[in-house]
Amino acid sequence: MIKRLISSIIALPIFFFILLKGGLVLQIASFVVIGITLYEYYSSTGILNFYTFIGGLLTTAYLYFIGFVYFEIYLIILLFVFLLAGLNSKKLNIEKIGIFQISIFYIIVPIYLLNLIASSKFPMMIWMIFVIAWGSDTFAYFIGRIFGKHKLAPTISPKKTIEGSIGGVCGSVLISVIFYYYFNLQALSSVYVFIIFVFITTILSQLGDLIASKIKRTFKIKDFGFIMPGHGGMLDRFDSVLIIIPIIYLFINS
């Protein structure tokens, strides 16, 4: 807990500065975060090599400089390049290529979407992402510690409880309603629609955490990295965020 608190005290001011500045600062920071999380993901899944890391960075660069224009064609070309490279390389087999493909939609695209949310008609919704994910995580942790008795997913994440999960959802909804009125989000949706949206999104956030736990158990690792003592790696901090970024992006553009 002490390590977690110290890491948070150091990281949160940097995090707030990046979100408040937005623009080029956010773009550079999100690009760096993608690079770090890709390194952690490729290392943890055992596919880190020249092909995968360069492929991940090139895909990231494509989105930042070109966007989603012809992105599906780019992905098809990239896949065939990997398949051809795999003909003469043991570092690229079908399994590794599949794990790499997951990283595009699991890491690269969601984090890139942060920039589009920040430049949308509702830029404050970028804060909502972390209010939901980290608010739920915090409430779930403390409610689970106090009242937790029934395991939520014992084979995947033994410490998580049903009581903690419910507490996380309730806490997230409560904070989000305050957020809604503070930023006058009536133009986005009614408060009732917003509450339903936050309720569903918070559940997805918790599922994102379980997905990351499942990946770690599959590859027999405790954390994806060690960049934040007490928290693990960058991907460990973003695991519950990644799954809800596209949902919030679609919500504000619907």
C-alpha positions in Angstrom: 0.0 0.0 0.0 2.8 2.4 0.8 4.4 1.8 -2.6 1.1 2.3 -4.3 0.5 5.6 -2.5 4.0 6.9 -3.3 3.7 5.9 -6.9 0.3 7.6 -7.1 1.6 10.8 -5.5 4.3 11.0 -8.1 2.2 9.9 -11.1 -1.1 11.8 -10.6 0.3 15.3 -11.0 1.9 14.3 -14.3 -1.3 12.6 -15.3 -3.4 15.7 -14.5 -0.9 18.0 -16.2 -1.1 15.9 -19.4 -5.0 15.9 -19.5 -5.3 19.6 -18.7 -2.8 20.6 -21.4 -4.2 18.3 -24.0 -3.3 19.0 -27.6 0.3 18.1 -28.6 1.2 17.2 -25.0 -1.6 14.6 -24.9 -0.6 13.3 -28.3 3.0 12.8 -27.4 2.2 11.3 -24.0 -0.4 8.9 -25.4 2.2 7.8 -28.1 4.7 7.2 -25.3 2.2 5.2 -23.3 1.4 3.1 -26.3 5.1 2.3 -26.8 5.5 1.3 -23.1 2.4 -0.8 -23.0 3.3 -2.5 -26.3 6.7 -3.4 -24.9 5.1 -4.7 -21.7 2.5 -6.7 -23.6 5.0 -8.2 -26.1 7.5 -9.1 -23.4 4.8 -10.7 -21.2 3.3 -12.8 -24.0 6.8 -13.8 -25.2 6.5 -12.3 -28.7 8.9 -9.3 -28.3 11.2 -9.0 -31.3 12.1 -6.6 -34.0 9.1 -7.4 -36.2 6.5 -7.1 -33.5 7.8 -3.9 -31.9 8.4 -2.1 -35.1 5.0 -3.3 -36.5 3.3 -1.9 -33.4 5.1 1.4 -33.6 4.4 1.7 -37.4 0.7 1.0 -36.7 0.6 3.7 -34.0 2.4 6.2 -36.3 -0.1 5.4 -39.1 -3.1 6.3 -36.8 -1.4 9.5 -35.5 -0.4 10.8 -39.0 -3.2 9.4 -41.2 -6.0 8.3 -38.9 -8.5 5.7 -39.8 -8.4 6.5 -43.6 -7.8 3.1 -45.3 -6.8 1.7 -42.0 -8.4 -1.7 -42.7 -6.4 -1.9 -45.9 -3.2 -1.1 -44.0 -4.0 -3.9 -41.5 -4.5 -6.4 -44.3 -1.2 -5.4 -45.9 0.6 -5.6 -42.5 -0.9 -9.1 -41.9 0.4 -10.4 -45.2 3.8 -8.8 -44.6 4.0 -10.6 -41.3 2.9 -13.9 -42.9 5.6 -13.5 -45.6 8.2 -12.6 -43.0 7.2 -15.7 -41.1 8.1 -18.0 -44.0 11.8 -17.5 -43.2 11.7 -16.6 -39.5 11.0 -18.7 -36.4 10.3 -15.5 -34.6 7.0 -15.1 -36.4 4.5 -18.0 -36.4 0.7 -18.0 -36.6 0.3 -17.8 -32.8 2.7 -14.9 -32.4 1.1 -13.0 -35.3 -2.3 -13.6 -33.7 -1.1 -12.2 -30.3 0.4 -9.2 -32.2 -2.9 -8.6 -34.0 -4.7 -8.4 -30.6 -2.4 -5.7 -29.5 -3.7 -3.4 -32.2 -7.2 -3.5 -31.0 -6.5 -4.0 -27.3 -3.9 -1.3 -26.9 -3.1 0.9 -29.9 -6.6 1.9 -31.1 -8.1 2.6 -27.7 -5.2 4.8 -26.4 -5.2 6.6 -29.8 -8.9 7.3 -29.3 -8.1 9.4 -26.3 -6.9 12.1 -28.6 -10.1 12.1 -30.6 -12.2 12.3 -27.4 -10.1 15.2 -26.2 -10.8 17.1 -29.5 -14.5 16.3 -29.6 -17.5 18.5 -28.6 -17.3 17.0 -25.1 -13.5 17.0 -24.3 -14.3 16.7 -20.6 -15.4 13.1 -21.2 -11.8 12.1 -21.3 -11.8 12.6 -17.5 -14.9 10.4 -17.4 -12.9 7.4 -18.6 -10.7 7.5 -15.6 -13.5 8.5 -13.2 -15.3 5.3 -14.1 -12.3 2.9 -14.3 -10.2 4.1 -11.4 -13.2 5.2 -9.3 -14.7 1.7 -9.6 -11.3 0.1 -8.9 -10.9 2.2 -5.7 -14.4 1.6 -4.3 -14.2 -2.1 -5.2 -10.9 -2.4 -3.4 -12.1 -0.8 -0.1 -15.6 -2.3 -0.1 -14.2 -5.7 -0.9 -11.7 -5.4 1.9 -14.4 -4.5 4.4 -17.4 -6.5 3.3 -16.1 -9.0 0.7 -17.0 -12.6 1.3 -18.1 -14.1 -2.0 -15.4 -14.5 -4.7 -16.2 -12.9 -8.0 -13.8 -15.0 -10.3 -11.6 -17.2 -8.0 -9.7 -18.9 -10.8 -8.8 -15.6 -12.5 -8.5 -13.1 -9.7 -8.9 -14.7 -6.3 -8.9 -11.4 -4.3 -11.9 -9.8 -6.1 -15.3 -10.2 -4.5 -18.9 -9.8 -5.6 -19.4 -7.3 -2.8 -16.4 -5.3 -4.0 -17.7 -5.4 -7.6 -21.1 -4.0 -6.5 -19.4 -1.4 -4.4 -17.3 -0.4 -7.3 -20.3 0.1 -9.6 -22.2 2.1 -7.0 -19.3 4.3 -6.2 -18.5 4.9 -9.9 -22.2 5.8 -10.6 -22.2 8.2 -7.7 -19.1 10.1 -8.7 -20.2 10.1 -12.3 -23.5 11.8 -11.4 -21.6 14.6 -9.6 -19.4 14.8 -12.7 -22.5 15.1 -14.9 -23.9 18.1 -13.1 -20.5 19.8 -12.6 -19.8 19.8 -16.3 -23.4 20.4 -17.3 -23.6 17.4 -19.6 -27.3 17.8 -20.3 -26.4 18.5 -24.0 -24.8 15.0 -24.2 -27.8 13.0 -22.7 -30.4 13.0 -19.9 -29.1 12.1 -16.5 -31.1 8.8 -16.6 -29.4 7.7 -19.8 -26.1 8.8 -18.4 -26.5 6.7 -15.3 -27.5 3.7 -17.3 -24.5 4.3 -19.6 -22.1 4.6 -16.6 -23.6 1.5 -15.0 -22.9 -0.6 -18.1 -19.5 1.0 -18.7 -18.4 0.3 -15.2 -19.2 -3.3 -15.5 -17.2 -3.4 -18.7 -14.3 -1.7 -16.9 -14.3 -4.5 -14.3 -14.4 -7.1 -17.1 -11.4 -5.3 -18.6 -9.5 -5.9 -15.4 -10.5 -9.6 -15.4 -9.4 -9.9 -19.1 -5.9 -8.5 -18.1 -5.8 -10.9 -15.1 -6.7 -13.8 -17.5 -3.9 -12.8 -19.9 -1.4 -12.7 -17.0 -2.4 -16.1 -15.6 -2.2 -17.6 -19.1 1.4 -16.4 -19.4 2.2 -17.0 -15.7 3.2 -13.5 -14.8 2.2 -11.3 -11.8 2.4 -7.9 -13.5 2.9 -6.7 -17.1 5.8 -4.5 -15.9 7.4 -2.6 -13.0 7.4 1.0 -14.1 5.0 1.9 -11.2 6.0 0.2 -7.9 3.0 -1.2 -6.1 0.9 -0.9 -9.3 3.0 -3.0 -11.8 3.4 -1.8 -15.3 1.7 0.8 -17.4 -0.6 -1.8 -18.9 -1.6 -2.9 -15.3 -2.8 0.7 -14.7 -4.7 0.9 -18.1 -6.2 -2.6 -18.1 -9.7 -1.4 -16.9 -9.4 1.7 -19.1 -8.7 0.2 -22.5 -12.1 -1.5 -22.9 -14.2 1.5 -22.1 -12.4 4.2 -24.2 -14.0 3.0 -27.4 -17.4 2.8 -25.7 -17.2 6.4 -24.5 -15.9 7.5 -27.9 -19.0 6.0 -29.5 -21.3 7.4 -26.8 -20.3 11.0 -27.4 -20.4 10.6 -31.2 -23.8 8.8 -31.4 
